[in-house]
Amino acid sequence: MSFVPDPRPAFTLRFRHARTHRALRRAAEELGVPMNELAERAIEHELAVVGAELEEKLKAVVELLGTYRHDDLEPAVDAFARAEIEEDDPLRSRVAERVDPVGVGAAFADPVER
């Protein structure tokens, strides 16, 4: 007798909340279906909803991009470049002042052996 592996993809699902696992078990028992089947159906349904939402967002982006004209590009690039030079960057890094109130840094500043 030889072992034939199951060709279906699989993964281990770890529940963050025990109550979710209990609810899945109870629902599967009430519906008379295996927990795996019910979980897969729920995942398929959620992915269909998420996929539809993503599709709508992508369509909106494509429509927005379609409103741009090539002749609008040069002035936009120029305005962006000008702002990089003329405007202060709120995220620009600054050198922090060194503060060592108890002298820990000073203790390690000089080598012990000379």
Helices and strands as residue ranges (DSSP letters): H 18-31, H 35-67, H 70-86, H 104-109
